[in-house]
Amino acid sequence: SSSSSSSSNSLVDFQEMYSKRIRRYHGKFQLIEPVLNLRSVLLEIAGNHNLLGNHLHEASKLAREARVPHTCQTFLQRATRHPELNFIHRMKILLEEAHLLWDAKDEQRAISHAMHLVRKLRSCNQEVFRDISPREIVRYQVDLHCLLGEWLSETLSEGTETINRILDSAKQPVLTTTTAAAA
């Protein structure tokens, strides 16, 4: 068990180092794209679903931010072939899809997609959070609600009362205290 914990920590350390180094090449996406694709294949072969979920989300986000929507979509499609990804990874990947819609100027569909994610997050069974750190869940919840509030504000598609209600709900945890204690 000690060696399992040690190797798990080594993988987490490697993931953090990898993410920091990849971010250095943020403006040169064409240089890192082959590395991202190779890493996707290696993580799929290794069967490490947690690292794969993190990687596919980060790779799709990097591609989107580099304004390479086709590559972003490729990473998102690759993620759909892995139903074993945990709930939060799937939700982050779905949020990247909403970002792609927004970037393509399909603002109403992006907002609708984000609203759907909020409803899904708020209505899900607490069991889906079992193996996910409370910090990761809270970070996603706040990011999602703030992004939706920003989009609604930019498009003026909702009034300030609705936007404030959405932003206030970012402060209402989706985790119950018993679920958080178990995680």
C-alpha positions in Angstrom: 0.0 0.0 0.0 2.9 2.3 0.7 4.4 1.8 -2.7 0.9 2.4 -4.3 0.6 5.7 -2.4 4.2 6.6 -3.4 3.6 5.9 -7.1 0.3 7.8 -6.9 2.1 10.8 -5.4 4.7 10.5 -8.1 2.1 10.6 -10.8 0.4 13.7 -9.2 3.8 15.4 -9.0 4.6 14.6 -12.6 1.1 15.9 -13.7 1.8 19.2 -11.9 5.2 19.5 -13.4 3.9 18.6 -16.9 1.1 21.1 -16.6 3.4 23.9 -15.6 5.9 23.2 -18.4 3.1 22.9 -21.1 1.7 26.3 -20.0 5.1 27.8 -20.8 4.5 27.1 -24.5 1.0 28.6 -24.4 1.6 30.9 -27.3 3.2 28.2 -29.4 0.4 25.6 -29.6 1.7 24.0 -32.8 4.8 23.0 -30.8 3.0 21.3 -28.0 0.1 19.7 -30.0 2.1 16.5 -30.9 3.1 16.1 -27.2 -0.5 16.5 -26.1 -1.7 13.9 -28.6 1.1 11.5 -27.6 0.2 11.9 -23.9 -3.4 11.2 -24.7 -2.5 7.9 -26.3 -0.1 7.0 -23.5 -2.7 7.7 -20.7 -5.3 5.8 -22.6 -3.0 2.8 -22.8 -2.0 3.1 -19.1 -5.7 3.2 -18.2 -5.2 6.1 -15.7 -8.6 7.6 -16.0 -8.0 10.4 -13.5 -4.9 11.7 -15.3 -6.5 11.1 -18.6 -9.5 13.3 -17.6 -7.3 16.1 -16.4 -5.2 15.9 -19.5 -8.1 15.9 -22.0 -9.6 18.8 -20.2 -6.4 20.8 -20.2 -5.5 19.9 -23.8 -8.9 21.0 -25.0 -8.7 24.2 -23.0 -5.2 24.9 -24.4 -6.4 24.3 -28.0 -9.4 26.5 -27.5 -7.4 29.3 -26.0 -4.9 29.0 -28.9 -7.9 29.4 -31.2 -7.6 26.0 -32.8 -11.2 24.9 -32.4 -10.9 21.8 -34.6 -8.1 20.4 -32.3 -10.1 21.3 -29.2 -13.1 19.4 -30.6 -10.8 16.4 -31.3 -9.8 16.3 -27.6 -13.4 16.7 -26.5 -14.5 13.8 -28.8 -11.7 11.7 -27.5 -13.0 12.3 -24.0 -16.5 11.1 -25.0 -15.0 7.7 -25.8 -14.1 7.3 -22.1 -17.3 7.0 -20.0 -15.1 5.9 -17.1 -13.9 9.5 -16.6 -15.2 10.8 -13.3 -18.1 13.2 -13.1 -16.1 16.4 -12.6 -13.9 15.6 -15.6 -16.9 15.0 -17.8 -18.5 18.3 -16.6 -15.3 20.3 -17.3 -15.2 18.8 -20.8 -18.8 19.8 -21.3 -18.0 23.3 -20.2 -15.2 23.4 -22.8 -17.9 22.6 -25.4 -19.9 25.6 -24.1 -16.8 27.8 -24.5 -16.4 26.6 -28.1 -20.0 27.6 -28.8 -19.4 31.0 -27.2 -16.2 31.5 -29.2 -18.1 30.6 -32.4 -20.5 33.5 -31.6 -23.3 31.0 -30.9 -24.0 32.8 -27.6 -27.5 31.6 -26.9 -26.5 27.9 -27.3 -23.4 28.5 -25.1 -25.6 30.0 -22.4 -28.2 27.2 -22.7 -25.4 24.6 -22.5 -24.0 26.3 -19.4 -27.4 26.5 -17.8 -27.9 22.8 -18.4 -24.6 22.1 -16.7 -25.7 24.2 -13.7 -28.9 22.2 -13.4 -27.0 18.9 -13.9 -24.5 19.8 -11.2 -27.3 20.9 -8.8 -29.5 17.8 -9.3 -26.9 15.0 -9.4 -26.7 12.3 -6.9 -24.1 13.0 -4.2 -22.5 9.6 -4.9 -20.9 11.0 -8.1 -18.6 13.2 -5.9 -17.3 10.2 -3.9 -13.8 10.1 -5.4 -13.4 13.8 -6.2 -11.8 16.3 -3.9 -14.2 18.9 -2.4 -11.8 21.7 -3.6 -12.1 20.5 -7.2 -15.9 20.4 -7.0 -16.1 23.9 -5.4 -13.7 25.3 -8.0 -15.7 23.9 -10.8 -19.0 25.1 -9.3 -17.7 28.7 -8.8 -16.1 28.8 -12.3 -19.3 27.5 -13.9 -21.7 29.9 -12.1 -19.4 32.9 -12.7 -19.0 32.2 -16.3 -22.7 31.8 -16.8 -23.2 35.1 -15.0 -20.7 36.8 -17.2 -22.2 35.5 -20.4 -25.7 36.5 -19.3 -24.4 40.0 -18.4 -22.6 40.4 -21.7 -25.6 39.4 -23.8 -28.1 41.2 -21.6 -30.3 38.1 -22.0 -31.3 38.1 -18.3 -31.9 40.8 -15.8 -29.7 41.7 -12.9 -31.9 39.8 -10.4 -31.5 36.5 -12.3 -27.8 37.1 -12.7 -27.3 37.9 -9.0 -29.3 34.7 -8.1 -26.9 32.6 -10.4 -23.8 34.2 -8.8 -25.2 33.8 -5.3 -25.8 30.1 -6.0 -22.1 29.7 -6.7 -21.7 30.2 -2.9 -24.2 27.4 -2.1 -22.2 24.1 -2.0 -23.4 21.2 -4.1 -21.6 18.9 -1.6 -23.3 18.0 1.6 -21.1 17.9 4.7 -21.4 14.1 4.8 -20.2 13.7 1.3 -17.4 16.1 1.8 -16.3 14.2 4.9 -16.2 10.9 3.0 -14.1 12.4 0.2 
